[in-house]
Amino acid sequence: MWVLLKDFLLVSIGMGIGVVLMCILNVGKEADCEMKQLKESEDN
């Protein structure tokens, strides 16, 4: 029973870390696009 609970906890932690990493990468990509647009508007 404890092994099953431990496995479930590890899977939950792994999924949580994956979701957090995906969010961080998505925010970084959006920031890159925004910085590129700002740079292009300054050049024109």
Secondary structure as a PSIPRED ss2 file (coil, helix, strand):
# PSIPRED VFORMAT (PSIPRED V4.0)

   1 M C   1.000  0.000  0.000
   2 W H   0.000  1.000  0.000
   3 V H   0.000  1.000  0.000
   4 L H   0.000  1.000  0.000
   5 L H   0.000  1.000  0.000
   6 K H   0.000  1.000  0.000
   7 D H   0.000  1.000  0.000
   8 F H   0.000  1.000  0.000
   9 L H   0.000  1.000  0.000
  10 L H   0.000  1.000  0.000
  11 V H   0.000  1.000  0.000
  12 S H   0.000  1.000  0.000
  13 I H   0.000  1.000  0.000
  14 G H   0.000  1.000  0.000
  15 M H   0.000  1.000  0.000
  16 G H   0.000  1.000  0.000
  17 I H   0.000  1.000  0.000
  18 G H   0.000  1.000  0.000
  19 V H   0.000  1.000  0.000
  20 V H   0.000  1.000  0.000
  21 L H   0.000  1.000  0.000
  22 M H   0.000  1.000  0.000
  23 C H   0.000  1.000  0.000
  24 I H   0.000  1.000  0.000
  25 L H   0.000  1.000  0.000
  26 N H   0.000  1.000  0.000
  27 V H   0.000  1.000  0.000
  28 G H   0.000  1.000  0.000
  29 K H   0.000  1.000  0.000
  30 E H   0.000  1.000  0.000
  31 A H   0.000  1.000  0.000
  32 D H   0.000  1.000  0.000
  33 C H   0.000  1.000  0.000
  34 E H   0.000  1.000  0.000
  35 M H   0.000  1.000  0.000
  36 K H   0.000  1.000  0.000
  37 Q H   0.000  1.000  0.000
  38 L H   0.000  1.000  0.000
  39 K H   0.000  1.000  0.000
  40 E H   0.000  1.000  0.000
  41 S H   0.000  1.000  0.000
  42 E H   0.000  1.000  0.000
  43 D H   0.000  1.000  0.000
  44 N C   1.000  0.000  0.000
